[in-house]
Amino acid sequence: LAEANGNRIVLDLMRDPNIGKNPLVRRAVSLLTSFVTLHGVETDAKHLDIAFRALPTGLGGAAQSIRKNIVLPSMSRFLPEVDELVSVKVDGRRIKVCEDCAERVAEEAEIAEMSESAMQDMMGYKGRR
């Protein structure tokens, strides 16, 4: 039980060490929640309604979750061992990559930013970025 206030109860299963500290379970939960999440729970005297929401992060979010939780971990056995990871900022988030990949990721981010800027210039966009 993470929180209880009035008629509201929050359960955080990740606080259970058997769930939260198990990397396989964490990966499975991360993958599952990109496809379906709990949207709401309602009750009355005779029944309980549980509503789920499909694709809460959209198809792009689901595809990214598949890549992150299935494709990349399975590919890691084919990739060379890396001694040190470098933190790089991409799309406002920091990710850790090997030193060789850091330059490529930085170049891709710069190209994406320049192409977005060029597109905004072509469309006459005057707002904030």
N, C-alpha and C positions, 0 to 999 in steps of 0.2 A: 504494500500500500504506500504510494508516494505522497498522496494528499487527500484529505477529506474535508469538505466544506459544505455545510448545509446538506443538500441532496445530491451533491457532486462528489464522485469518487474517482481518483486517478490511480491506475495501476501501472507501475513501471517494472516490467518483467526483466529489463536489462540490469536492474539492481541485484537480482539473484545471481550469485557468483557462478552457478552452474550454467546459466544462460549468458550473462554479460561477459564473462571471461573466456568463453569458448569461441575461438575465431570462426569455426565452421558454422555455428549457430548464428553468430553475429552477421556473417556473410549471407546466410540464408534469409534472415529477417530483413536485411538491407535490400536484398533482391526482391523478396515478396512484397515489401511495402512500396516498391516502385510500380507494382501492378495493381495492388488493391490495398485500401486502407479503411479503417473504421471511420464512418462518417457521422453516425449518430446512434443513440440508444434511447428509446422511449418506452414507457410502461404505462399501463393502467391496471385496474383491478384484476383483469383476466388474461392479459398477455404481455409479452415482451417483444418489442420490435428492434431489430438490429439492422442498421443501414450501412452498406459498404459503398465505397466510391472506387470505380475502376479507373486506372491510369491517372492517379492524382497529379503526377508530374508530366503527363502527356506522353506521347510515343517517344519523343526525344529523350525524356528522362528515363523511360523504361529501357531504351536501347543503350543509354549510357550506363545504366545499372548492370545490364548484362555484360557489357564490356569490362566494367570495373570488377564485378564479382565472379565472372565465369571465364571470360576470354583471357584477360591479363594474368590472373593467377595460374591458369593452365599453360600459358605461354612462358611463364617464368622459368620453367625447367629447361627450355631451349635457349634462353638468353644467357650471355656470359655473366659470371659472378661480378658484382660491383662492390668495391671496397667502401665507397663513400657516396652518399646521396646529397644533392644540392637542392636547396629550396628556391623555387622560381614562382613568380606571381603570374597567373594566367586567369583572365576573365575575373579579376578582383579576388581570386582565391590563391592561396599558396599551395603548391604541390611539390613533392619531392621526386626528383629524377636523377639519373646518373649524370656525371659531369659532361659526357659526350652529348647527351640528349638536351642538356640545359641550353646550349647555344641554339640548337634547332628549334626548341620550344620558344625561346625568346624571339627568334627570327619569324616564326609562324605568327606569334602574337603581334609583332610589329607590322607584318604584311596585312593581317586581318584589320588592324587599326587603321592603316593607310587606306585600305580598300573601302572601309566603312566611311572614312572621311571623304574620299573621292565620290562615293555614292551620295553622301549628304550634300556635297558641293553641287553635283549634277542636278539634284532635286531642289536646290535652293533652300535647304534646311537652315534655319537661323537660330534654333533653340539650343539648349544645353545638351551636351553629349552625356 
